[in-house]
Amino acid sequence: MSLLNDQRTVTLEIANEFMCGKTPLNEVIEHFYNNRVASEIKNKRSETKFILSALCRKLFEIDNIINQLTDKNISPRNIMIRNCIRIALVELIDLERPAYAVINSWVEIAKNKKRLMHFSKLINAVLRKFIKNNTKSTLDDSEKIPGWLWDSWSKTYGKTETIKIINASLSEPPLDISYVDTETNMLQLPVTLPGSYRMNQTGKVNEIEGFKEGKWWVQDAGATIPANILGDVRDKNVLDLCSAPGGKAMQLVAMGAHVTCVEISRKRIDTMKDNFQRTGLKPEIICADILKWQPEKKYDLILLDAPCSATGTIRKNPDLIHIKDQQDIKSNIKLQKMLLERSVEFLNDNGVLVYCVCSLEYEEGEGQIEAFLKDNSSISSMPINKDDFPEYQAFISPKGYLSTLPHLQEEGGIDGFFISKLYKKF
Ligand SMILES: C[S@@+](CC[C@H](N)C(=O)[O-])C[C@H]1O[C@@H](n2cnc3c(N)ncnc32)[C@H](O)[C@@H]1O
């Protein structure tokens, strides 16, 4: 198979593949750039990601615009034509590229592709009509996400709050970082939450001062909270369950803890090792399935960052909107329950376990914990106290659970997390 050497064609092929399956966008992009893209355009990878992420954020709005511009809707079977127009619209709207260049390029691509050549006139006409009419989306905010997600969020948070969640989730996030040396702020950045600093800089992360030298790593402000909720971990043993790619493990080591990581995925452990290598923060790593693993000792402090739908991270992973569904939530709930039941077996009496998920779904958060507490009489909730964590008070519920929502942090938002603190009764 010959390698693709035209940037727009690469973006189109990746969009086609992504829209047909449930593979995360990053994985599809990685596969293409490793196997199907010619070396002379490999440097365009971040541009491809930017365009397709913007498309994922706005897909419902872009399709609404396309539907207004076409008399007969383009058949859902012909996803390729629709993707040409979708990508061209992102180029026009988000990248503000000159209309003549965008339209001519897509018409040429269509003329040269067997499956598109009969539609080059349609693509030309739709894009020209868009420019002429300056067509805007007519969708309500509630229609910018899939119906099941609207139902889930509006049931949990109410309609007004959900609109705020949607708009924050569909905005591009700033870059939050944590320092290896917790005493310094070498880049002199504003502090968002304890141990979290915010950068509004765009561009390649590895070109920012101090990254290659391992002085900091990227971690959303919300993701720094679970480790802090464990309290003072200096010189203590902490079991970090479900560890990769290692953000919370690095934070715990930087806070002075002796950390043991348990993670099932070898591939993700490789990424985690790269992160530890770069920052010089080195916990013990065990590759194992927590459901089968037998620890040599029990722990006083455990962090369980369970696999979840990750709907709290849509700002960074807008592809999730299009690849997750209610069925995924159901299987996550089962796995989280099993992981929780297993994890508390690793606790010493009076030991503390912090459970967290980067999900906004009630069933993966509060619903999961309330059901777990009902079934497990040896475990109690240890309400997170506003006096102990004044910086987090806006996120703490009357029951002592902590939930961040994407719009609840000024100037740039925050990833959505649910966090609960549990202890084993003596
Ligand atoms: C939400 S991510 C963890 C993020 C990580 N704690 C961090 O801060 O970077 C969940 C992780 O759980 C791992 N996982 C899922 N099931 C597991 C199991 N049965 N045993 C061990 N790890 C598991 C996944 O491979 C994934 O890396």
The ligand as a Gaussian input file, in Angstrom:
#p B3LYP/6-31G(d) Opt

LIG

0 1
 C       -8.207000       6.102000      34.908000
 S       -6.848000       5.199000      34.400000
 C       -5.697000       5.535000      35.675000
 C       -4.994000       6.877000      35.572000
 C       -3.795000       6.969000      36.526000
 N       -4.138000       6.692000      37.880000
 C       -3.109000       8.309000      36.477000
 O       -3.241000       9.120000      37.379000
 O       -2.396000       8.568000      35.506000
 C       -7.326000       3.562000      34.798000
 C       -6.243000       2.512000      34.607000
 O       -6.724000       1.287000      35.182000
 C       -6.107000       0.216000      34.489000
 N       -6.857000      -1.030000      34.849000
 C       -8.084000      -1.396000      34.412000
 N       -8.434000      -2.581000      34.938000
 C       -7.415000      -2.978000      35.754000
 C       -7.178000      -4.131000      36.544000
 N       -8.079000      -5.102000      36.634000
 N       -6.018000      -4.219000      37.228000
 C       -5.083000      -3.233000      37.110000
 N       -5.247000      -2.119000      36.367000
 C       -6.398000      -1.984000      35.688000
 C       -6.213000       0.670000      33.053000
 O       -5.315000      -0.033000      32.217000
 C       -5.900000       2.155000      33.168000
 O       -4.529000       2.406000      32.932000

